[in-house]
């Protein structure tokens, strides 16, 4: 795991009452997902500087198409955003996942 992933996981692994659970480094098809919320079918990817390179961008697009074709939502977050405010990112992901599950 990269440093931003470790920081984010330190927040997401805390299971809060009435909040969806996340997994880290979850295998799905030919891919390993950074974070995954099964109840919301939400995939969270932390993108470092390499994700701006053309080859990596093409890989990410193939991966996203594969996941979305199977009914998963993909949410990408810049690694720099995790460093800026990891608590805000974690809280936002919990809210997003909960909104995708519904009442």
C-alpha positions as a Markdown table, in Angstrom:
| # | Residue | x | y | z |
|---|---|---|---|---|
| 1 | Unk | 0.0 | 0.0 | 0.0 |
| 2 | Unk | 1.1 | 3.5 | -0.7 |
| 3 | Unk | 1.4 | 6.1 | 2.0 |
| 4 | Unk | -1.9 | 7.8 | 1.1 |
| 5 | Unk | -3.6 | 4.4 | 1.1 |
| 6 | Unk | -2.2 | 3.6 | 4.5 |
| 7 | Unk | -3.4 | 7.0 | 5.9 |
| 8 | Unk | -6.9 | 6.6 | 4.4 |
| 9 | Unk | -7.1 | 2.9 | 5.6 |
| 10 | Unk | -6.3 | 4.0 | 9.1 |
| 11 | Unk | -9.6 | 6.0 | 9.0 |
| 12 | Unk | -11.8 | 3.7 | 7.0 |
| 13 | Unk | -11.0 | 0.5 | 8.9 |
| 14 | Unk | -12.7 | 2.0 | 12.0 |
| 15 | Unk | -16.2 | 0.6 | 11.7 |
| 16 | Unk | -18.7 | 3.1 | 12.8 |
| 17 | Unk | -22.3 | 2.2 | 13.8 |
| 18 | Unk | -24.7 | 2.4 | 10.9 |
| 19 | Unk | -21.9 | 3.1 | 8.4 |
| 20 | Unk | -20.9 | 0.8 | 5.5 |
| 21 | Unk | -17.7 | -1.2 | 5.9 |
| 22 | Unk | -14.8 | -0.9 | 3.5 |
| 23 | Unk | -12.2 | -3.5 | 2.5 |
| 24 | Unk | -8.7 | -2.8 | 1.4 |
| 25 | Unk | -6.7 | -4.4 | -1.4 |
| 26 | Unk | -9.8 | -6.4 | -2.5 |
| 27 | Unk | -9.4 | -8.7 | -5.5 |
| 28 | Unk | -12.0 | -8.3 | -8.2 |
| 29 | Unk | -11.6 | -10.0 | -11.6 |
| 30 | Unk | -8.0 | -9.3 | -12.8 |
| 31 | Unk | -7.7 | -6.3 | -10.6 |
| 32 | Unk | -6.8 | -5.4 | -7.0 |
| 33 | Unk | -9.0 | -2.5 | -5.7 |
| 34 | Unk | -7.5 | 0.0 | -3.4 |
| 35 | Unk | -10.7 | 0.1 | -1.3 |
| 36 | Unk | -14.1 | -1.5 | -1.8 |
| 37 | Unk | -17.4 | -1.1 | -0.1 |
| 38 | Unk | -19.4 | -4.2 | -1.0 |
| 39 | Unk | -22.8 | -3.0 | 0.3 |
| 40 | Unk | -22.6 | 0.1 | -2.0 |
| 41 | Unk | -20.7 | -1.6 | -4.8 |
| 42 | Unk | -18.3 | 1.3 | -4.6 |
| 43 | Unk | -14.7 | 1.0 | -5.7 |
| 44 | Unk | -12.3 | 3.7 | -4.5 |
| 45 | Unk | -8.9 | 4.2 | -6.2 |
| 46 | Unk | -6.2 | 6.5 | -4.9 |
| 47 | Unk | -4.4 | 8.0 | -7.8 |
| 48 | Unk | -0.7 | 9.1 | -7.5 |
| 49 | Unk | 1.3 | 11.1 | -10.0 |
| 50 | Unk | 1.7 | 8.1 | -12.4 |
| 51 | Unk | -2.0 | 8.2 | -13.1 |
| 52 | Unk | -1.5 | 11.3 | -15.2 |
| 53 | Unk | 0.8 | 9.5 | -17.6 |
| 54 | Unk | -0.8 | 8.4 | -20.9 |
| 55 | Unk | -0.2 | 4.6 | -20.5 |
| 56 | Unk | -1.5 | 4.6 | -17.0 |
| 57 | Unk | -4.5 | 6.7 | -18.0 |
| 58 | Unk | -5.4 | 4.1 | -20.7 |
| 59 | Unk | -5.0 | 1.3 | -18.1 |
| 60 | Unk | -7.3 | 3.1 | -15.6 |
| 61 | Unk | -9.9 | 3.7 | -18.3 |
| 62 | Unk | -9.9 | -0.1 | -19.2 |
| 63 | Unk | -10.2 | -0.9 | -15.5 |
| 64 | Unk | -13.0 | 1.5 | -14.9 |
| 65 | Unk | -14.9 | 0.2 | -17.9 |
| 66 | Unk | -14.5 | -3.3 | -16.7 |
| 67 | Unk | -15.8 | -2.5 | -13.2 |
| 68 | Unk | -18.7 | -0.2 | -14.4 |
| 69 | Unk | -19.8 | -2.9 | -16.9 |
| 70 | Unk | -20.3 | -5.1 | -13.9 |
| 71 | Unk | -22.3 | -2.6 | -11.9 |
| 72 | Unk | -19.6 | -1.1 | -9.7 |
| 73 | Unk | -19.2 | 2.7 | -9.2 |
| 74 | Unk | -15.6 | 3.9 | -9.4 |
| 75 | Unk | -14.5 | 6.9 | -7.4 |
| 76 | Unk | -11.0 | 8.2 | -8.0 |
| 77 | Unk | -9.2 | 10.4 | -5.5 |
| 78 | Unk | -5.9 | 12.2 | -6.0 |
| 79 | Unk | -3.3 | 11.1 | -3.5 |
| 80 | Unk | -2.5 | 14.7 | -2.9 |
| 81 | Unk | -6.1 | 15.2 | -1.6 |
| 82 | Unk | -5.6 | 12.4 | 0.9 |
| 83 | Unk | -2.5 | 14.2 | 2.2 |
| 84 | Unk | -4.4 | 17.5 | 2.4 |
| 85 | Unk | -7.2 | 16.2 | 4.6 |
| 86 | Unk | -7.5 | 12.5 | 5.1 |
| 87 | Unk | -10.4 | 12.8 | 7.6 |
| 88 | Unk | -12.5 | 14.8 | 5.2 |
| 89 | Unk | -11.8 | 12.2 | 2.5 |
| 90 | Unk | -12.7 | 9.3 | 4.8 |
| 91 | Unk | -15.9 | 11.0 | 6.0 |
| 92 | Unk | -16.9 | 11.9 | 2.4 |
| 93 | Unk | -16.4 | 8.3 | 1.3 |
| 94 | Unk | -18.6 | 7.0 | 4.2 |
| 95 | Unk | -21.4 | 9.5 | 3.2 |
| 96 | Unk | -21.1 | 8.6 | -0.4 |
| 97 | Unk | -21.2 | 4.8 | 0.3 |
| 98 | Unk | -24.2 | 5.3 | 2.6 |
| 99 | Unk | -26.1 | 7.3 | 0.0 |
| 100 | Unk | -25.5 | 4.6 | -2.6 |
| 101 | Unk | -27.0 | 1.9 | -0.3 |
| 102 | Unk | -30.2 | 3.9 | 0.5 |
| 103 | Unk | -32.6 | 3.5 | 3.5 |
